[in-house]
Amino acid sequence: MQISPYYSGAAHLEYGIYFMTGTAKTSAAGAKAFIINVPAATRFSLTFNSGTVGTEGEVVITVIKLRRAE
């Protein structure tokens, strides 16, 4: 299983969550925190890839806008 964020026109695998799923009814959990500089409007998305069927999932996203000193 792989969940990767996409922003500023590119996927960022370095911030992804990875888990090897085995047999049926395998559970996976992961957490990742990162801070990004977004100087212009961008599209943010998460991509889920898995070799097995995912039947349930939950994502919590917190966005905090910080003012940078100029």
PDB file with one MODEL, atoms N, CA, C and O in Angstrom:
MODEL        1
ATOM      1  N   MET A   1       0.843  -1.156   0.000  1.00  0.00           N
ATOM      2  CA  MET A   1       0.000   0.000   0.000  1.00  0.00           C
ATOM      3  C   MET A   1       0.897   1.229   0.000  1.00  0.00           C
ATOM      4  O   MET A   1       1.923   1.263   0.680  1.00  0.00           O
ATOM      5  N   GLN A   2       0.510   2.212  -0.750  1.00  0.00           N
ATOM      6  CA  GLN A   2       1.271   3.457  -0.826  1.00  0.00           C
ATOM      7  C   GLN A   2       0.292   4.617  -0.891  1.00  0.00           C
ATOM      8  O   GLN A   2      -0.655   4.597  -1.678  1.00  0.00           O
ATOM      9  N   ILE A   3       0.523   5.631  -0.060  1.00  0.00           N
ATOM     10  CA  ILE A   3      -0.252   6.865  -0.112  1.00  0.00           C
ATOM     11  C   ILE A   3       0.752   7.996  -0.262  1.00  0.00           C
ATOM     12  O   ILE A   3       1.614   8.187   0.596  1.00  0.00           O
ATOM     13  N   SER A   4       0.639   8.744  -1.350  1.00  0.00           N
ATOM     14  CA  SER A   4       1.616   9.794  -1.647  1.00  0.00           C
ATOM     15  C   SER A   4       0.922  11.130  -1.873  1.00  0.00           C
ATOM     16  O   SER A   4      -0.105  11.188  -2.549  1.00  0.00           O
ATOM     17  N   PRO A   5       1.476  12.210  -1.310  1.00  0.00           N
ATOM     18  CA  PRO A   5       0.909  13.533  -1.577  1.00  0.00           C
ATOM     19  C   PRO A   5       1.407  14.103  -2.904  1.00  0.00           C
ATOM     20  O   PRO A   5       2.503  13.789  -3.368  1.00  0.00           O
ATOM     21  N   TYR A   6       0.572  14.943  -3.492  1.00  0.00           N
ATOM     22  CA  TYR A   6       0.890  15.624  -4.742  1.00  0.00           C
ATOM     23  C   TYR A   6       0.633  17.108  -4.535  1.00  0.00           C
ATOM     24  O   TYR A   6      -0.457  17.493  -4.113  1.00  0.00           O
ATOM     25  N   TYR A   7       1.623  17.946  -4.825  1.00  0.00           N
ATOM     26  CA  TYR A   7       1.439  19.392  -4.761  1.00  0.00           C
ATOM     27  C   TYR A   7       2.544  20.071  -5.558  1.00  0.00           C
ATOM     28  O   TYR A   7       3.566  19.455  -5.859  1.00  0.00           O
ATOM     29  N   SER A   8       2.341  21.319  -5.896  1.00  0.00           N
ATOM     30  CA  SER A   8       3.299  22.107  -6.692  1.00  0.00           C
ATOM     31  C   SER A   8       3.698  21.392  -7.980  1.00  0.00           C
ATOM     32  O   SER A   8       4.846  21.476  -8.417  1.00  0.00           O
ATOM     33  N   GLY A   9       2.741  20.689  -8.582  1.00  0.00           N
ATOM     34  CA  GLY A   9       2.971  20.057  -9.871  1.00  0.00           C
ATOM     35  C   GLY A   9       3.727  18.745  -9.858  1.00  0.00           C
ATOM     36  O   GLY A   9       4.148  18.272 -10.913  1.00  0.00           O
ATOM     37  N   ALA A  10       3.915  18.132  -8.668  1.00  0.00           N
ATOM     38  CA  ALA A  10       4.670  16.877  -8.617  1.00  0.00           C
ATOM     39  C   ALA A  10       4.238  16.005  -7.441  1.00  0.00           C
ATOM     40  O   ALA A  10       3.786  16.506  -6.411  1.00  0.00           O
ATOM     41  N   ALA A  11       4.383  14.704  -7.613  1.00  0.00           N
ATOM     42  CA  ALA A  11       4.176  13.771  -6.503  1.00  0.00           C
ATOM     43  C   ALA A  11       5.403  13.838  -5.602  1.00  0.00           C
ATOM     44  O   ALA A  11       6.524  14.002  -6.084  1.00  0.00           O
ATOM     45  N   HIS A  12       5.191  13.712  -4.303  1.00  0.00           N
ATOM     46  CA  HIS A  12       6.305  13.775  -3.354  1.00  0.00           C
ATOM     47  C   HIS A  12       6.371  12.457  -2.575  1.00  0.00           C
ATOM     48  O   HIS A  12       5.814  12.327  -1.485  1.00  0.00           O
ATOM     49  N   LEU A  13       7.064  11.496  -3.167  1.00  0.00           N
ATOM     50  CA  LEU A  13       7.178  10.169  -2.564  1.00  0.00           C
ATOM     51  C   LEU A  13       7.905  10.203  -1.228  1.00  0.00           C
ATOM     52  O   LEU A  13       7.690   9.328  -0.389  1.00  0.00           O
ATOM     53  N   GLU A  14       8.764  11.200  -1.014  1.00  0.00           N
ATOM     54  CA  GLU A  14       9.503  11.293   0.246  1.00  0.00           C
ATOM     55  C   GLU A  14       8.578  11.533   1.439  1.00  0.00           C
ATOM     56  O   GLU A  14       8.978  11.312   2.582  1.00  0.00           O
ATOM     57  N   TYR A  15       7.351  11.980   1.188  1.00  0.00           N
ATOM     58  CA  TYR A  15       6.392  12.210   2.271  1.00  0.00           C
ATOM     59  C   TYR A  15       5.289  11.147   2.283  1.00  0.00           C
ATOM     60  O   TYR A  15       4.278  11.314   2.965  1.00  0.00           O
ATOM     61  N   GLY A  16       5.471  10.083   1.552  1.00  0.00           N
ATOM     62  CA  GLY A  16       4.454   9.047   1.458  1.00  0.00           C
ATOM     63  C   GLY A  16       4.443   8.109   2.652  1.00  0.00           C
ATOM     64  O   GLY A  16       5.372   8.079   3.459  1.00  0.00           O
ATOM     65  N   ILE A  17       3.367   7.347   2.739  1.00  0.00           N
ATOM     66  CA  ILE A  17       3.218   6.298   3.749  1.00  0.00           C
ATOM     67  C   ILE A  17       3.213   4.970   2.999  1.00  0.00           C
ATOM     68  O   ILE A  17       2.510   4.823   1.999  1.00  0.00           O
ATOM     69  N   TYR A  18       3.987   4.014   3.473  1.00  0.00           N
ATOM     70  CA  TYR A  18       4.125   2.728   2.798  1.00  0.00           C
ATOM     71  C   TYR A  18       3.874   1.600   3.787  1.00  0.00           C
ATOM     72  O   TYR A  18       4.284   1.678   4.945  1.00  0.00           O
ATOM     73  N   PHE A  19       3.198   0.548   3.326  1.00  0.00           N
ATOM     74  CA  PHE A  19       2.914  -0.606   4.170  1.00  0.00           C
ATOM     75  C   PHE A  19       2.769  -1.814   3.268  1.00  0.00           C
ATOM     76  O   PHE A  19       2.014  -1.776   2.296  1.00  0.00           O
ATOM     77  N   MET A  20       3.486  -2.892   3.577  1.00  0.00           N
ATOM     78  CA  MET A  20       3.358  -4.104   2.778  1.00  0.00           C
ATOM     79  C   MET A  20       2.160  -4.901   3.276  1.00  0.00           C
ATOM     80  O   MET A  20       2.116  -5.322   4.432  1.00  0.00           O
ATOM     81  N   THR A  21       1.203  -5.101   2.399  1.00  0.00           N
ATOM     82  CA  THR A  21       0.026  -5.887   2.754  1.00  0.00           C
ATOM     83  C   THR A  21       0.271  -7.334   2.364  1.00  0.00           C
ATOM     84  O   THR A  21       0.890  -7.618   1.338  1.00  0.00           O
ATOM     85  N   GLY A  22      -0.211  -8.225   3.179  1.00  0.00           N
ATOM     86  CA  GLY A  22      -0.015  -9.647   2.930  1.00  0.00           C
ATOM     87  C   GLY A  22      -1.309 -10.313   2.525  1.00  0.00           C
ATOM     88  O   GLY A  22      -1.826 -10.080   1.432  1.00  0.00           O
ATOM     89  N   THR A  23      -1.822 -11.128   3.395  1.00  0.00           N
ATOM     90  CA  THR A  23      -3.044 -11.861   3.112  1.00  0.00           C
ATOM     91  C   THR A  23      -4.264 -10.972   3.305  1.00  0.00           C
ATOM     92  O   THR A  23      -4.147  -9.819   3.720  1.00  0.00           O
ATOM     93  N   ALA A  24      -5.414 -11.513   3.005  1.00  0.00           N
ATOM     94  CA  ALA A  24      -6.670 -10.777   3.181  1.00  0.00           C
ATOM     95  C   ALA A  24      -6.841 -10.359   4.643  1.00  0.00           C
ATOM     96  O   ALA A  24      -6.316 -11.006   5.550  1.00  0.00           O
ATOM     97  N   LYS A  25      -7.564  -9.296   4.852  1.00  0.00           N
ATOM     98  CA  LYS A  25      -7.874  -8.758   6.179  1.00  0.00           C
ATOM     99  C   LYS A  25      -6.637  -8.259   6.912  1.00  0.00           C
ATOM    100  O   LYS A  25      -6.547  -8.374   8.135  1.00  0.00           O
ATOM    101  N   THR A  26      -5.688  -7.707   6.172  1.00  0.00           N
ATOM    102  CA  THR A  26      -4.519  -7.083   6.774  1.00  0.00           C
ATOM    103  C   THR A  26      -4.853  -5.636   7.099  1.00  0.00           C
ATOM    104  O   THR A  26      -5.466  -4.939   6.291  1.00  0.00           O
ATOM    105  N   SER A  27      -4.457  -5.191   8.266  1.00  0.00           N
ATOM    106  CA  SER A  27      -4.678  -3.796   8.657  1.00  0.00           C
ATOM    107  C   SER A  27      -3.388  -3.006   8.496  1.00  0.00           C
ATOM    108  O   SER A  27      -2.293  -3.546   8.657  1.00  0.00           O
ATOM    109  N   ALA A  28      -3.526  -1.739   8.180  1.00  0.00           N
ATOM    110  CA  ALA A  28      -2.365  -0.868   8.049  1.00  0.00           C
ATOM    111  C   ALA A  28      -2.689   0.482   8.663  1.00  0.00           C
ATOM    112  O   ALA A  28      -3.833   0.936   8.632  1.00  0.00           O
ATOM    113  N   ALA A  29      -1.681   1.108   9.213  1.00  0.00           N
ATOM    114  CA  ALA A  29      -1.847   2.447   9.770  1.00  0.00           C
ATOM    115  C   ALA A  29      -0.560   3.219   9.535  1.00  0.00           C
ATOM    116  O   ALA A  29       0.521   2.634   9.466  1.00  0.00           O
ATOM    117  N   GLY A  30      -0.679   4.507   9.414  1.00  0.00           N
ATOM    118  CA  GLY A  30       0.515   5.317   9.220  1.00  0.00           C
ATOM    119  C   GLY A  30       0.217   6.768   9.524  1.00  0.00           C
ATOM    120  O   GLY A  30      -0.937   7.195   9.508  1.00  0.00           O
ATOM    121  N   ALA A  31       1.243   7.508   9.796  1.00  0.00           N
ATOM    122  CA  ALA A  31       1.099   8.942  10.054  1.00  0.00           C
ATOM    123  C   ALA A  31       2.300   9.662   9.464  1.00  0.00           C
ATOM    124  O   ALA A  31       3.417   9.144   9.483  1.00  0.00           O
ATOM    125  N   LYS A  32       2.072  10.823   8.955  1.00  0.00           N
ATOM    126  CA  LYS A  32       3.148  11.600   8.362  1.00  0.00           C
ATOM    127  C   LYS A  32       2.828  13.070   8.558  1.00  0.00           C
ATOM    128  O   LYS A  32       1.699  13.505   8.336  1.00  0.00           O
ATOM    129  N   ALA A  33       3.818  13.823   8.971  1.00  0.00           N
ATOM    130  CA  ALA A  33       3.683  15.273   9.117  1.00  0.00           C
ATOM    131  C   ALA A  33       4.763  15.932   8.278  1.00  0.00           C
ATOM    132  O   ALA A  33       5.908  15.479   8.276  1.00  0.00           O
ATOM    133  N   PHE A  34       4.420  16.977   7.577  1.00  0.00           N
ATOM    134  CA  PHE A  34       5.415  17.699   6.805  1.00  0.00           C
ATOM    135  C   PHE A  34       4.997  19.153   6.647  1.00  0.00           C
ATOM    136  O   PHE A  34       3.813  19.486   6.698  1.00  0.00           O
ATOM    137  N   ILE A  35       5.977  19.996   6.458  1.00  0.00           N
ATOM    138  CA  ILE A  35       5.763  21.424   6.245  1.00  0.00           C
ATOM    139  C   ILE A  35       6.273  21.747   4.848  1.00  0.00           C
ATOM    140  O   ILE A  35       7.399  21.399   4.494  1.00  0.00           O
ATOM    141  N   ILE A  36       5.442  22.413   4.059  1.00  0.00           N
ATOM    142  CA  ILE A  36       5.853  22.761   2.704  1.00  0.00           C
ATOM    143  C   ILE A  36       5.709  24.267   2.486  1.00  0.00           C
ATOM    144  O   ILE A  36       4.837  24.911   3.068  1.00  0.00           O
ATOM    145  N   ASN A  37       6.566  24.805   1.650  1.00  0.00           N
ATOM    146  CA  ASN A  37       6.478  26.200   1.235  1.00  0.00           C
ATOM    147  C   ASN A  37       5.725  26.230  -0.085  1.00  0.00           C
ATOM    148  O   ASN A  37       6.165  25.636  -1.068  1.00  0.00           O
ATOM    149  N   VAL A  38       4.599  26.915  -0.110  1.00  0.00           N
ATOM    150  CA  VAL A  38       3.784  27.008  -1.318  1.00  0.00           C
ATOM    151  C   VAL A  38       3.658  28.488  -1.682  1.00  0.00           C
ATOM    152  O   VAL A  38       2.733  29.157  -1.221  1.00  0.00           O
ATOM    153  N   PRO A  39       4.576  29.007  -2.502  1.00  0.00           N
ATOM    154  CA  PRO A  39       4.574  30.434  -2.818  1.00  0.00           C
ATOM    155  C   PRO A  39       3.457  30.873  -3.764  1.00  0.00           C
ATOM    156  O   PRO A  39       3.205  32.070  -3.901  1.00  0.00           O
ATOM    157  N   ALA A  40       2.790  29.928  -4.414  1.00  0.00           N
ATOM    158  CA  ALA A  40       1.695  30.246  -5.332  1.00  0.00           C
ATOM    159  C   ALA A  40       0.591  29.213  -5.142  1.00  0.00           C
ATOM    160  O   ALA A  40       0.813  28.155  -4.554  1.00  0.00           O
ATOM    161  N   ALA A  41      -0.589  29.526  -5.642  1.00  0.00           N
ATOM    162  CA  ALA A  41      -1.710  28.589  -5.541  1.00  0.00           C
ATOM    163  C   ALA A  41      -1.308  27.242  -6.136  1.00  0.00           C
ATOM    164  O   ALA A  41      -0.621  27.184  -7.155  1.00  0.00           O
ATOM    165  N   THR A  42      -1.742  26.161  -5.489  1.00  0.00           N
ATOM    166  CA  THR A  42      -1.411  24.823  -5.970  1.00  0.00           C
ATOM    167  C   THR A  42      -2.563  23.876  -5.681  1.00  0.00           C
ATOM    168  O   THR A  42      -3.432  24.176  -4.863  1.00  0.00           O
ATOM    169  N   ARG A  43      -2.569  22.756  -6.340  1.00  0.00           N
ATOM    170  CA  ARG A  43      -3.547  21.699  -6.102  1.00  0.00           C
ATOM    171  C   ARG A  43      -2.881  20.660  -5.214  1.00  0.00           C
ATOM    172  O   ARG A  43      -1.768  20.222  -5.502  1.00  0.00           O
ATOM    173  N   PHE A  44      -3.557  20.255  -4.126  1.00  0.00           N
ATOM    174  CA  PHE A  44      -3.035  19.226  -3.224  1.00  0.00           C
ATOM    175  C   PHE A  44      -3.951  18.019  -3.312  1.00  0.00           C
ATOM    176  O   PHE A  44      -5.173  18.160  -3.262  1.00  0.00           O
ATOM    177  N   SER A  45      -3.371  16.834  -3.442  1.00  0.00           N
ATOM    178  CA  SER A  45      -4.168  15.608  -3.448  1.00  0.00           C
ATOM    179  C   SER A  45      -3.343  14.469  -2.865  1.00  0.00           C
ATOM    180  O   SER A  45      -2.119  14.554  -2.769  1.00  0.00           O
ATOM    181  N   LEU A  46      -4.032  13.413  -2.483  1.00  0.00           N
ATOM    182  CA  LEU A  46      -3.391  12.191  -2.002  1.00  0.00           C
ATOM    183  C   LEU A  46      -3.735  11.073  -2.970  1.00  0.00           C
ATOM    184  O   LEU A  46      -4.881  10.954  -3.404  1.00  0.00           O
ATOM    185  N   THR A  47      -2.753  10.256  -3.310  1.00  0.00           N
ATOM    186  CA  THR A  47      -2.966   9.132  -4.214  1.00  0.00           C
ATOM    187  C   THR A  47      -2.783   7.836  -3.442  1.00  0.00           C
ATOM    188  O   THR A  47      -1.786   7.662  -2.741  1.00  0.00           O
ATOM    189  N   PHE A  48      -3.746   6.922  -3.568  1.00  0.00           N
ATOM    190  CA  PHE A  48      -3.710   5.618  -2.901  1.00  0.00           C
ATOM    191  C   PHE A  48      -3.466   4.547  -3.946  1.00  0.00           C
ATOM    192  O   PHE A  48      -4.191   4.471  -4.937  1.00  0.00           O
ATOM    193  N   ASN A  49      -2.458   3.723  -3.736  1.00  0.00           N
ATOM    194  CA  ASN A  49      -2.162   2.582  -4.604  1.00  0.00           C
ATOM    195  C   ASN A  49      -2.026   1.344  -3.738  1.00  0.00           C
ATOM    196  O   ASN A  49      -1.407   1.390  -2.675  1.00  0.00           O
ATOM    197  N   SER A  50      -2.603   0.235  -4.189  1.00  0.00           N
ATOM    198  CA  SER A  50      -2.501  -1.005  -3.433  1.00  0.00           C
ATOM    199  C   SER A  50      -2.705  -2.189  -4.356  1.00  0.00           C
ATOM    200  O   SER A  50      -3.448  -2.119  -5.335  1.00  0.00           O
ATOM    201  N   GLY A  51      -2.035  -3.269  -4.029  1.00  0.00           N
ATOM    202  CA  GLY A  51      -2.217  -4.505  -4.770  1.00  0.00           C
ATOM    203  C   GLY A  51      -3.449  -5.272  -4.312  1.00  0.00           C
ATOM    204  O   GLY A  51      -3.826  -6.269  -4.927  1.00  0.00           O
ATOM    205  N   THR A  52      -4.078  -4.811  -3.234  1.00  0.00           N
ATOM    206  CA  THR A  52      -5.289  -5.445  -2.719  1.00  0.00           C
ATOM    207  C   THR A  52      -6.416  -4.420  -2.694  1.00  0.00           C
ATOM    208  O   THR A  52      -6.185  -3.227  -2.891  1.00  0.00           O
ATOM    209  N   VAL A  53      -7.624  -4.889  -2.454  1.00  0.00           N
ATOM    210  CA  VAL A  53      -8.789  -4.010  -2.399  1.00  0.00           C
ATOM    211  C   VAL A  53      -8.821  -3.287  -1.062  1.00  0.00           C
ATOM    212  O   VAL A  53      -8.719  -3.919  -0.011  1.00  0.00           O
ATOM    213  N   GLY A  54      -8.962  -1.974  -1.096  1.00  0.00           N
ATOM    214  CA  GLY A  54      -9.132  -1.186   0.123  1.00  0.00           C
ATOM    215  C   GLY A  54     -10.615  -0.948   0.353  1.00  0.00           C
ATOM    216  O   GLY A  54     -11.292  -0.383  -0.505  1.00  0.00           O
ATOM    217  N   THR A  55     -11.129  -1.376   1.511  1.00  0.00           N
ATOM    218  CA  THR A  55     -12.564  -1.250   1.760  1.00  0.00           C
ATOM    219  C   THR A  55     -12.914  -0.108   2.693  1.00  0.00           C
ATOM    220  O   THR A  55     -14.081   0.268   2.795  1.00  0.00           O
ATOM    221  N   GLU A  56     -11.934   0.446   3.371  1.00  0.00           N
ATOM    222  CA  GLU A  56     -12.216   1.496   4.338  1.00  0.00           C
ATOM    223  C   GLU A  56     -10.959   2.323   4.556  1.00  0.00           C
ATOM    224  O   GLU A  56      -9.849   1.793   4.510  1.00  0.00           O
ATOM    225  N   GLY A  57     -11.125   3.601   4.789  1.00  0.00           N
ATOM    226  CA  GLY A  57      -9.962   4.446   5.037  1.00  0.00           C
ATOM    227  C   GLY A  57     -10.362   5.738   5.718  1.00  0.00           C
ATOM    228  O   GLY A  57     -11.524   6.143   5.690  1.00  0.00           O
ATOM    229  N   GLU A  58      -9.386   6.373   6.325  1.00  0.00           N
ATOM    230  CA  GLU A  58      -9.619   7.640   7.014  1.00  0.00           C
ATOM    231  C   GLU A  58      -8.390   8.520   6.857  1.00  0.00           C
ATOM    232  O   GLU A  58      -7.260   8.046   6.976  1.00  0.00           O
ATOM    233  N   VAL A  59      -8.609   9.793   6.592  1.00  0.00           N
ATOM    234  CA  VAL A  59      -7.523  10.757   6.444  1.00  0.00           C
ATOM    235  C   VAL A  59      -7.874  12.002   7.243  1.00  0.00           C
ATOM    236  O   VAL A  59      -8.994  12.506   7.160  1.00  0.00           O
ATOM    237  N   VAL A  60      -6.925  12.492   8.006  1.00  0.00           N
ATOM    238  CA  VAL A  60      -7.081  13.759   8.724  1.00  0.00           C
ATOM    239  C   VAL A  60      -6.021  14.712   8.188  1.00  0.00           C
ATOM    240  O   VAL A  60      -4.829  14.406   8.225  1.00  0.00           O
ATOM    241  N   ILE A  61      -6.453  15.862   7.692  1.00  0.00           N
ATOM    242  CA  ILE A  61      -5.528  16.853   7.145  1.00  0.00           C
ATOM    243  C   ILE A  61      -5.734  18.169   7.883  1.00  0.00           C
ATOM    244  O   ILE A  61      -6.860  18.649   8.013  1.00  0.00           O
ATOM    245  N   THR A  62      -4.651  18.741   8.358  1.00  0.00           N
ATOM    246  CA  THR A  62      -4.685  20.060   8.990  1.00  0.00           C
ATOM    247  C   THR A  62      -3.800  20.991   8.179  1.00  0.00           C
ATOM    248  O   THR A  62      -2.628  20.697   7.943  1.00  0.00           O
ATOM    249  N   VAL A  63      -4.359  22.109   7.756  1.00  0.00           N
ATOM    250  CA  VAL A  63      -3.605  23.098   6.988  1.00  0.00           C
ATOM    251  C   VAL A  63      -3.489  24.356   7.838  1.00  0.00           C
ATOM    252  O   VAL A  63      -4.492  24.898   8.301  1.00  0.00           O
ATOM    253  N   ILE A  64      -2.274  24.807   8.037  1.00  0.00           N
ATOM    254  CA  ILE A  64      -2.013  26.015   8.816  1.00  0.00           C
ATOM    255  C   ILE A  64      -1.257  26.990   7.918  1.00  0.00           C
ATOM    256  O   ILE A  64      -0.191  26.666   7.394  1.00  0.00           O
ATOM    257  N   LYS A  65      -1.811  28.170   7.748  1.00  0.00           N
ATOM    258  CA  LYS A  65      -1.148  29.181   6.926  1.00  0.00           C
ATOM    259  C   LYS A  65      -0.250  30.022   7.824  1.00  0.00           C
ATOM    260  O   LYS A  65      -0.709  30.625   8.794  1.00  0.00           O
ATOM    261  N   LEU A  66       1.020  30.053   7.491  1.00  0.00           N
ATOM    262  CA  LEU A  66       1.988  30.846   8.244  1.00  0.00           C
ATOM    263  C   LEU A  66       2.410  32.047   7.415  1.00  0.00           C
ATOM    264  O   LEU A  66       2.562  31.943   6.198  1.00  0.00           O
ATOM    265  N   ARG A  67       2.595  33.156   8.053  1.00  0.00           N
ATOM    266  CA  ARG A  67       3.101  34.340   7.357  1.00  0.00           C
ATOM    267  C   ARG A  67       4.616  34.334   7.418  1.00  0.00           C
ATOM    268  O   ARG A  67       5.208  34.183   8.487  1.00  0.00           O
ATOM    269  N   ARG A  68       5.229  34.496   6.274  1.00  0.00           N
ATOM    270  CA  ARG A  68       6.688  34.529   6.205  1.00  0.00           C
ATOM    271  C   ARG A  68       7.157  35.971   6.237  1.00  0.00           C
ATOM    272  O   ARG A  68       6.541  36.841   5.622  1.00  0.00           O
ATOM    273  N   ALA A  69       8.233  36.228   6.945  1.00  0.00           N
ATOM    274  CA  ALA A  69       8.827  37.562   6.960  1.00  0.00           C
ATOM    275  C   ALA A  69       9.403  37.860   5.587  1.00  0.00           C
ATOM    276  O   ALA A  69      10.030  36.998   4.971  1.00  0.00           O
ATOM    277  N   GLU A  70       9.198  39.048   5.118  1.00  0.00           N
ATOM    278  CA  GLU A  70       9.700  39.389   3.773  1.00  0.00           C
ATOM    279  C   GLU A  70      10.986  40.149   3.834  1.00  0.00           C
ATOM    280  O   GLU A  70      11.539  40.510   2.796  1.00  0.00           O
TER     281      GLU A  70
ENDMDL
END
